[in-house]
Amino acid sequence: MTKILLNSLREYKKDAIKTPIIVIGEVIMECIIPFFIARLVNLLQAGKATPHVLWTYGLALFAMGCFSLFFGAWAGITAANASAGFAKNLRRDLFTNIQSFSFENIDKFSASSLVTRMTTDITNVQMAFMMIIRIAVRAPLMIVFSFMMAYMMGGSLSFIFLFTIPVLGGGLFYISKKVMPLFKAVFNKYDKLNASVQENINGIRVVKSFVREDYENKKFFNAAEDVRGDFTRAEKILAINAPLMQFCLYLVVVFTLSFGSYRVISTGALGLNVGQLSSILTYSFQILISLMMLSMIFVMITISTESAERIVAVLSEKSTLTNPEHPLMEVKNGDIEFKNVSFKYSSKADRNALDHVNLSIKSGETVGIIGGTGSSKTSLVNLISRLYDVTEGEVLVGDHNVKEYDLVTLRDQVSVVLQK
């Protein structure tokens, strides 16, 4: 699935590669700043902070802050370019493939589902991709570097951070297990919601003529209520993520302040000084904020995984109608002939829509086909331009089977105005 999606990255591959590299520079700057602040605090406490020292440290911290800001802004720009470009190419590839579909392919997905996949689903994948190339790189690096720096500054005191990993891991696993089925179901309901809107736009005159507004309104609100219900249940489960993160955050803060202060006082600042304690506290915030970012990425990827699968399903779909190896590129005349034609929309259908039809129309003749709604008039016409393939028999145009023609050539010569 990932390989198929990344084929749409193309000219934005450089921005996608540059973003993680730039993020590394941002993380290094943010991890070094607390280290320098700790040294400055120790100098102030020892009374060694001369004006020269203050200016030196001040300028160094200002420069590191500027570099961190520069790397952060640069990474944001490249991530936005890569994700927006990726979504543009993905939408183009999806649209191009849909244009090659036969009506049978479109019936398989439904028009409303294809609209959802080109809009909501691609937006979800775009957001997830932007988070993956930026935040999903930044957060783990920040956790690793901050833990290393905290261990250098505080030794065994930093091992409190390891407690949060199994707690958060277990919580996220529980959330994933409960939320994934809900998101899978909600996208199918999105399709039904779009279908309701599409039907009402296409058939607005019929709805008004038969005074069906109340019925259609009720149908739409039921579909919207289904979507709301599933999202509400999913969000209630995802809401567990916030208090879980807060619990871990405040537990680490309380532990660090309590035991850190005790070590500072009991060792006379020899085992741990004030500067080191302040830097450990800063690193603890950096680690837990990074864990919170990872949980946000986890939620977004959880949502987008189903969207990605739906997009790949369309990209991987091949048209049921293909050109022959050596297609005819010219339609010599307008003669049409149906020879014992039978047709059904699905191989699993019990009955044929058309059954053993024999029909001959000479070039220049005008023929009207009359029948009630559902009598397969449109199905008959669609076979002439090969919007569907016959199940049995053959359709001839210009004395040749329609399957022998180039599809574009045939459809350029057979003008059809569909009712949809």
Secondary structure, 3 states (H helix, E strand, C coil): CHHHHHCCCHHHHHHHHHHHHHHHHHHHHHHHHHHHHHHHHHHHHHCCCCHHHHHHHHHHHHHHHHHHHHHHHHHHHHHHHHHHHHHHHHHHHHHHHHHCCCHHHHHHHCHHHHHHHHHHHHHHHHHHHHHHHCHHHHHHHHHHHHHHHHHHHHHHHHHHHHHHHHHHHHHHHHHHHHHHHHHHHHHHHHHHHHHHHHHHHHCHHHHHHCCCHHHHHHHHHHHHHHHHHHHHHHHHHHCCHHHHHHHHHHHHHHHHHHHHHHHHHHCCCCCCCHHHHHHHHHHHHHHHHHHHHHHHHHHHHHHHHHHHHHHHHHHHCCCCCCCCCCCECCCCCCCEEEEEEEECCCCCCCCCCEEEEEEEECCCCCCCCCCCCCCCHHHHHHHHCCCCCCCEEEEEECCEEHHHECHHHHHHHCCCCCCC
